[in-house]
Amino acid sequence: EALVAAMRGHARSEIVQELGCNALFDLSIGSTENATRAVNAGAVEAMVAAMRGHAGSQGVQEQACVALYHLIALNYPENIKRALRAGAKKLAKAAMTAHSGNSEVTKGARDLLERLSYR
């Protein structure tokens, strides 16, 4: 909850957004409990907002796509809906276009788009 609050409170800080997405990934990857808490605290929406607010940042785009990919796997249908409502699909497509020369961003965005299409 504190991490999502920090991301919301420092929405203009690229480094806070990038590190926040990375931390959400790290906290949730090995723990369903942590992932559930993060999602319930608004992590999906916070990471989509980070993508929207820092479209030019390769680091934010990569970290957000990877973290979202993993977080939405938990409680699959509902978290996909949350991500889609927040605009993740449009932003992942935009990240692939804006950062087409960065293989990490394009792979993360492509993977996220694939997962979002599993509705």
Buried (B, 14 or more C-beta within 10 A) or exposed (E): EEBBEBBBEEBEBBEBBBBBBBBBBEBBEEEEEBBBBBBEBBBBBBBBBBBBBBBEBBBBBBBBBBBBBBBBBBBEEEBBBBBBEBBBBEBBBBBBEBBEEBEBBBBBBBBBBEBBEEE
